[in-house]
Amino acid sequence: MEIALIIVAGILVCTWMSFSYAKKAEGLEKGASQREIDALQEHVNHMQEEIISLKKEVRQLIQIAKGNE
């Protein structure tokens, strides 16, 4: 009976460790989910477009300030 319990416990531990490793390998245990990463990437892209637009506006304002419209 004790041997059967040891075998079952060993199988459960191995199964638990393999699932735990799989979760870590997929990045689901810690860190952002893929949906969150995609949302952040979209936000970064939008911010980069805003920066480009602002740079163009600053250049235009500098030209206007210099009188070279």
Backbone atoms as SQL, in Angstrom:
CREATE TABLE atoms (id INTEGER PRIMARY KEY, chain TEXT, resi INTEGER, resn TEXT, atom TEXT, x REAL, y REAL, z REAL);
INSERT INTO atoms VALUES
  (1, 'A', 1, 'MET', 'N', 0.819, -1.196, 0.000),
  (2, 'A', 1, 'MET', 'CA', 0.000, 0.000, 0.000),
  (3, 'A', 1, 'MET', 'C', 0.861, 1.258, 0.000),
  (4, 'A', 2, 'GLU', 'N', 1.932, 1.241, 0.807),
  (5, 'A', 2, 'GLU', 'CA', 2.814, 2.411, 0.872),
  (6, 'A', 2, 'GLU', 'C', 3.502, 2.649, -0.467),
  (7, 'A', 3, 'ILE', 'N', 3.870, 1.580, -1.115),
  (8, 'A', 3, 'ILE', 'CA', 4.546, 1.715, -2.409),
  (9, 'A', 3, 'ILE', 'C', 3.594, 2.343, -3.430),
  (10, 'A', 4, 'ALA', 'N', 2.347, 1.952, -3.396),
  (11, 'A', 4, 'ALA', 'CA', 1.365, 2.521, -4.320),
  (12, 'A', 4, 'ALA', 'C', 1.194, 4.016, -4.065),
  (13, 'A', 5, 'LEU', 'N', 1.160, 4.422, -2.795),
  (14, 'A', 5, 'LEU', 'CA', 1.042, 5.842, -2.463),
  (15, 'A', 5, 'LEU', 'C', 2.264, 6.623, -2.931),
  (16, 'A', 6, 'ILE', 'N', 3.432, 6.036, -2.775),
  (17, 'A', 6, 'ILE', 'CA', 4.669, 6.697, -3.214),
  (18, 'A', 6, 'ILE', 'C', 4.658, 6.859, -4.733),
  (19, 'A', 7, 'ILE', 'N', 4.214, 5.825, -5.431),
  (20, 'A', 7, 'ILE', 'CA', 4.159, 5.889, -6.895),
  (21, 'A', 7, 'ILE', 'C', 3.156, 6.951, -7.344),
  (22, 'A', 8, 'VAL', 'N', 1.978, 6.967, -6.726),
  (23, 'A', 8, 'VAL', 'CA', 0.961, 7.961, -7.080),
  (24, 'A', 8, 'VAL', 'C', 1.465, 9.366, -6.780),
  (25, 'A', 9, 'ALA', 'N', 2.099, 9.545, -5.612),
  (26, 'A', 9, 'ALA', 'CA', 2.641, 10.860, -5.256),
  (27, 'A', 9, 'ALA', 'C', 3.703, 11.285, -6.259),
  (28, 'A', 10, 'GLY', 'N', 4.561, 10.366, -6.667),
  (29, 'A', 10, 'GLY', 'CA', 5.593, 10.673, -7.657),
  (30, 'A', 10, 'GLY', 'C', 5.000, 11.090, -8.987),
  (31, 'A', 11, 'ILE', 'N', 3.955, 10.387, -9.415),
  (32, 'A', 11, 'ILE', 'CA', 3.292, 10.725, -10.677),
  (33, 'A', 11, 'ILE', 'C', 2.655, 12.107, -10.588),
  (34, 'A', 12, 'LEU', 'N', 1.991, 12.390, -9.456),
  (35, 'A', 12, 'LEU', 'CA', 1.360, 13.701, -9.287),
  (36, 'A', 12, 'LEU', 'C', 2.387, 14.826, -9.281),
  (37, 'A', 13, 'VAL', 'N', 3.509, 14.605, -8.609),
  (38, 'A', 13, 'VAL', 'CA', 4.559, 15.629, -8.568),
  (39, 'A', 13, 'VAL', 'C', 5.120, 15.864, -9.967),
  (40, 'A', 14, 'CYS', 'N', 5.383, 14.799, -10.695),
  (41, 'A', 14, 'CYS', 'CA', 5.909, 14.946, -12.062),
  (42, 'A', 14, 'CYS', 'C', 4.911, 15.675, -12.960),
  (43, 'A', 15, 'THR', 'N', 3.634, 15.334, -12.826),
  (44, 'A', 15, 'THR', 'CA', 2.605, 15.996, -13.623),
  (45, 'A', 15, 'THR', 'C', 2.526, 17.473, -13.274),
  (46, 'A', 16, 'TRP', 'N', 2.521, 17.779, -11.977),
  (47, 'A', 16, 'TRP', 'CA', 2.445, 19.174, -11.532),
  (48, 'A', 16, 'TRP', 'C', 3.650, 19.966, -12.044),
  (49, 'A', 17, 'MET', 'N', 4.850, 19.371, -11.957),
  (50, 'A', 17, 'MET', 'CA', 6.052, 20.069, -12.417),
  (51, 'A', 17, 'MET', 'C', 6.008, 20.304, -13.923),
  (52, 'A', 18, 'SER', 'N', 5.493, 19.350, -14.675),
  (53, 'A', 18, 'SER', 'CA', 5.442, 19.533, -16.131),
  (54, 'A', 18, 'SER', 'C', 4.445, 20.628, -16.508),
  (55, 'A', 19, 'PHE', 'N', 3.294, 20.677, -15.826),
  (56, 'A', 19, 'PHE', 'CA', 2.338, 21.759, -16.091),
  (57, 'A', 19, 'PHE', 'C', 2.911, 23.110, -15.686),
  (58, 'A', 20, 'SER', 'N', 3.601, 23.149, -14.554),
  (59, 'A', 20, 'SER', 'CA', 4.203, 24.396, -14.090),
  (60, 'A', 20, 'SER', 'C', 5.246, 24.881, -15.092),
  (61, 'A', 21, 'TYR', 'N', 6.070, 23.975, -15.588),
  (62, 'A', 21, 'TYR', 'CA', 7.084, 24.348, -16.574),
  (63, 'A', 21, 'TYR', 'C', 6.430, 24.835, -17.864),
  (64, 'A', 22, 'ALA', 'N', 5.368, 24.162, -18.282),
  (65, 'A', 22, 'ALA', 'CA', 4.682, 24.560, -19.515),
  (66, 'A', 22, 'ALA', 'C', 4.107, 25.963, -19.383),
  (67, 'A', 23, 'LYS', 'N', 3.540, 26.281, -18.225),
  (68, 'A', 23, 'LYS', 'CA', 3.003, 27.627, -18.016),
  (69, 'A', 23, 'LYS', 'C', 4.111, 28.666, -18.076),
  (70, 'A', 24, 'LYS', 'N', 5.225, 28.374, -17.436),
  (71, 'A', 24, 'LYS', 'CA', 6.336, 29.330, -17.454),
  (72, 'A', 24, 'LYS', 'C', 6.880, 29.484, -18.865),
  (73, 'A', 25, 'ALA', 'N', 6.965, 28.392, -19.594),
  (74, 'A', 25, 'ALA', 'CA', 7.492, 28.442, -20.959),
  (75, 'A', 25, 'ALA', 'C', 6.590, 29.275, -21.862),
  (76, 'A', 26, 'GLU', 'N', 5.298, 29.228, -21.624),
  (77, 'A', 26, 'GLU', 'CA', 4.358, 29.997, -22.442),
  (78, 'A', 26, 'GLU', 'C', 4.234, 31.434, -21.966),
  (79, 'A', 27, 'GLY', 'N', 4.829, 31.753, -20.846),
  (80, 'A', 27, 'GLY', 'CA', 4.782, 33.114, -20.349),
  (81, 'A', 27, 'GLY', 'C', 3.478, 33.464, -19.665),
  (82, 'A', 28, 'LEU', 'N', 2.713, 32.462, -19.261),
  (83, 'A', 28, 'LEU', 'CA', 1.427, 32.727, -18.637),
  (84, 'A', 28, 'LEU', 'C', 1.538, 32.849, -17.117),
  (85, 'A', 29, 'GLU', 'N', 2.619, 32.326, -16.543),
  (86, 'A', 29, 'GLU', 'CA', 2.781, 32.362, -15.090),
  (87, 'A', 29, 'GLU', 'C', 3.081, 33.778, -14.618),
  (88, 'A', 30, 'LYS', 'N', 4.001, 34.451, -15.313),
  (89, 'A', 30, 'LYS', 'CA', 4.371, 35.824, -14.966),
  (90, 'A', 30, 'LYS', 'C', 4.400, 36.640, -16.239),
  (91, 'A', 31, 'GLY', 'N', 4.247, 37.934, -16.078),
  (92, 'A', 31, 'GLY', 'CA', 4.326, 38.807, -17.235),
  (93, 'A', 31, 'GLY', 'C', 2.964, 39.040, -17.863),
  (94, 'A', 32, 'ALA', 'N', 3.004, 39.766, -18.948),
  (95, 'A', 32, 'ALA', 'CA', 1.766, 40.170, -19.616),
  (96, 'A', 32, 'ALA', 'C', 1.265, 39.068, -20.538),
  (97, 'A', 33, 'SER', 'N', -0.026, 39.039, -20.720),
  (98, 'A', 33, 'SER', 'CA', -0.609, 38.109, -21.679),
  (99, 'A', 33, 'SER', 'C', -0.377, 38.659, -23.087),
  (100, 'A', 34, 'GLN', 'N', -0.587, 37.838, -24.066),
  (101, 'A', 34, 'GLN', 'CA', -0.384, 38.266, -25.449),
  (102, 'A', 34, 'GLN', 'C', -1.325, 39.412, -25.800),
  (103, 'A', 35, 'ARG', 'N', -2.552, 39.373, -25.280),
  (104, 'A', 35, 'ARG', 'CA', -3.512, 40.443, -25.541),
  (105, 'A', 35, 'ARG', 'C', -3.003, 41.766, -24.973),
  (106, 'A', 36, 'GLU', 'N', -2.435, 41.719, -23.767),
  (107, 'A', 36, 'GLU', 'CA', -1.896, 42.937, -23.160),
  (108, 'A', 36, 'GLU', 'C', -0.701, 43.457, -23.937),
  (109, 'A', 37, 'ILE', 'N', 0.142, 42.552, -24.399),
  (110, 'A', 37, 'ILE', 'CA', 1.313, 42.951, -25.186),
  (111, 'A', 37, 'ILE', 'C', 0.866, 43.604, -26.491),
  (112, 'A', 38, 'ASP', 'N', -0.142, 43.017, -27.145),
  (113, 'A', 38, 'ASP', 'CA', -0.660, 43.602, -28.392),
  (114, 'A', 38, 'ASP', 'C', -1.238, 44.991, -28.157),
  (115, 'A', 39, 'ALA', 'N', -1.969, 45.151, -27.051),
  (116, 'A', 39, 'ALA', 'CA', -2.554, 46.461, -26.735),
  (117, 'A', 39, 'ALA', 'C', -1.459, 47.488, -26.471),
  (118, 'A', 40, 'LEU', 'N', -0.420, 47.081, -25.747),
  (119, 'A', 40, 'LEU', 'CA', 0.689, 47.998, -25.481),
  (120, 'A', 40, 'LEU', 'C', 1.417, 48.365, -26.765),
  (121, 'A', 41, 'GLN', 'N', 1.612, 47.394, -27.648),
  (122, 'A', 41, 'GLN', 'CA', 2.286, 47.668, -28.914),
  (123, 'A', 41, 'GLN', 'C', 1.478, 48.649, -29.751),
  (124, 'A', 42, 'GLU', 'N', 0.163, 48.487, -29.750),
  (125, 'A', 42, 'GLU', 'CA', -0.698, 49.418, -30.489),
  (126, 'A', 42, 'GLU', 'C', -0.590, 50.826, -29.898),
  (127, 'A', 43, 'HIS', 'N', -0.543, 50.898, -28.580),
  (128, 'A', 43, 'HIS', 'CA', -0.403, 52.196, -27.910),
  (129, 'A', 43, 'HIS', 'C', 0.944, 52.837, -28.257),
  (130, 'A', 44, 'VAL', 'N', 2.004, 52.041, -28.274),
  (131, 'A', 44, 'VAL', 'CA', 3.333, 52.552, -28.628),
  (132, 'A', 44, 'VAL', 'C', 3.324, 53.071, -30.062),
  (133, 'A', 45, 'ASN', 'N', 2.715, 52.326, -30.969),
  (134, 'A', 45, 'ASN', 'CA', 2.644, 52.767, -32.365),
  (135, 'A', 45, 'ASN', 'C', 1.901, 54.093, -32.484),
  (136, 'A', 46, 'HIS', 'N', 0.806, 54.220, -31.746),
  (137, 'A', 46, 'HIS', 'CA', 0.034, 55.470, -31.770),
  (138, 'A', 46, 'HIS', 'C', 0.876, 56.625, -31.231),
  (139, 'A', 47, 'MET', 'N', 1.602, 56.386, -30.155),
  (140, 'A', 47, 'MET', 'CA', 2.444, 57.434, -29.573),
  (141, 'A', 47, 'MET', 'C', 3.556, 57.839, -30.548),
  (142, 'A', 48, 'GLN', 'N', 4.124, 56.878, -31.269),
  (143, 'A', 48, 'GLN', 'CA', 5.161, 57.202, -32.245),
  (144, 'A', 48, 'GLN', 'C', 4.593, 58.076, -33.360),
  (145, 'A', 49, 'GLU', 'N', 3.381, 57.775, -33.802),
  (146, 'A', 49, 'GLU', 'CA', 2.740, 58.608, -34.826),
  (147, 'A', 49, 'GLU', 'C', 2.496, 60.019, -34.298),
  (148, 'A', 50, 'GLU', 'N', 2.081, 60.123, -33.040),
  (149, 'A', 50, 'GLU', 'CA', 1.867, 61.437, -32.422),
  (150, 'A', 50, 'GLU', 'C', 3.172, 62.229, -32.367),
  (151, 'A', 51, 'ILE', 'N', 4.265, 61.560, -32.023),
  (152, 'A', 51, 'ILE', 'CA', 5.566, 62.234, -31.938),
  (153, 'A', 51, 'ILE', 'C', 5.981, 62.754, -33.308),
  (154, 'A', 52, 'ILE', 'N', 5.796, 61.943, -34.337),
  (155, 'A', 52, 'ILE', 'CA', 6.141, 62.372, -35.698),
  (156, 'A', 52, 'ILE', 'C', 5.317, 63.593, -36.086),
  (157, 'A', 53, 'SER', 'N', 4.030, 63.557, -35.781),
  (158, 'A', 53, 'SER', 'CA', 3.154, 64.687, -36.091),
  (159, 'A', 53, 'SER', 'C', 3.593, 65.942, -35.342),
  (160, 'A', 54, 'LEU', 'N', 3.923, 65.791, -34.073),
  (161, 'A', 54, 'LEU', 'CA', 4.365, 66.945, -33.281),
  (162, 'A', 54, 'LEU', 'C', 5.685, 67.516, -33.796),
  (163, 'A', 55, 'LYS', 'N', 6.586, 66.654, -34.232),
  (164, 'A', 55, 'LYS', 'CA', 7.854, 67.136, -34.793),
  (165, 'A', 55, 'LYS', 'C', 7.604, 67.987, -36.037),
  (166, 'A', 56, 'LYS', 'N', 6.678, 67.538, -36.885),
  (167, 'A', 56, 'LYS', 'CA', 6.351, 68.306, -38.087),
  (168, 'A', 56, 'LYS', 'C', 5.775, 69.665, -37.716),
  (169, 'A', 57, 'GLU', 'N', 4.888, 69.680, -36.730),
  (170, 'A', 57, 'GLU', 'CA', 4.292, 70.945, -36.301),
  (171, 'A', 57, 'GLU', 'C', 5.344, 71.882, -35.716),
  (172, 'A', 58, 'VAL', 'N', 6.280, 71.346, -34.947),
  (173, 'A', 58, 'VAL', 'CA', 7.344, 72.174, -34.371),
  (174, 'A', 58, 'VAL', 'C', 8.201, 72.765, -35.480),
  (175, 'A', 59, 'ARG', 'N', 8.537, 71.951, -36.496),
  (176, 'A', 59, 'ARG', 'CA', 9.319, 72.470, -37.625),
  (177, 'A', 59, 'ARG', 'C', 8.584, 73.608, -38.318),
  (178, 'A', 60, 'GLN', 'N', 7.282, 73.435, -38.515),
  (179, 'A', 60, 'GLN', 'CA', 6.488, 74.486, -39.157),
  (180, 'A', 60, 'GLN', 'C', 6.468, 75.748, -38.301),
  (181, 'A', 61, 'LEU', 'N', 6.317, 75.588, -36.997),
  (182, 'A', 61, 'LEU', 'CA', 6.300, 76.749, -36.105),
  (183, 'A', 61, 'LEU', 'C', 7.647, 77.464, -36.083),
  (184, 'A', 62, 'ILE', 'N', 8.722, 76.705, -36.162),
  (185, 'A', 62, 'ILE', 'CA', 10.056, 77.315, -36.212),
  (186, 'A', 62, 'ILE', 'C', 10.205, 78.113, -37.500),
  (187, 'A', 63, 'GLN', 'N', 9.750, 77.545, -38.605),
  (188, 'A', 63, 'GLN', 'CA', 9.824, 78.255, -39.882),
  (189, 'A', 63, 'GLN', 'C', 8.990, 79.531, -39.843),
  (190, 'A', 64, 'ILE', 'N', 7.809, 79.457, -39.248),
  (191, 'A', 64, 'ILE', 'CA', 6.960, 80.650, -39.130),
  (192, 'A', 64, 'ILE', 'C', 7.640, 81.691, -38.250),
  (193, 'A', 65, 'ALA', 'N', 8.252, 81.236, -37.162),
  (194, 'A', 65, 'ALA', 'CA', 8.924, 82.171, -36.255),
  (195, 'A', 65, 'ALA', 'C', 10.111, 82.842, -36.930),
  (196, 'A', 66, 'LYS', 'N', 10.781, 82.119, -37.820),
  (197, 'A', 66, 'LYS', 'CA', 11.910, 82.698, -38.545),
  (198, 'A', 66, 'LYS', 'C', 11.431, 83.605, -39.669),
  (199, 'A', 67, 'GLY', 'N', 10.181, 83.494, -40.031),
  (200, 'A', 67, 'GLY', 'CA', 9.640, 84.311, -41.112),
  (201, 'A', 67, 'GLY', 'C', 9.786, 83.653, -42.462),
  (202, 'A', 68, 'ASN', 'N', 10.066, 82.367, -42.512),
  (203, 'A', 68, 'ASN', 'CA', 10.240, 81.638, -43.776),
  (204, 'A', 68, 'ASN', 'C', 9.051, 80.713, -44.019),
  (205, 'A', 69, 'GLU', 'N', 7.892, 81.240, -43.979),
  (206, 'A', 69, 'GLU', 'CA', 6.687, 80.439, -44.147),
  (207, 'A', 69, 'GLU', 'C', 6.648, 79.817, -45.470);
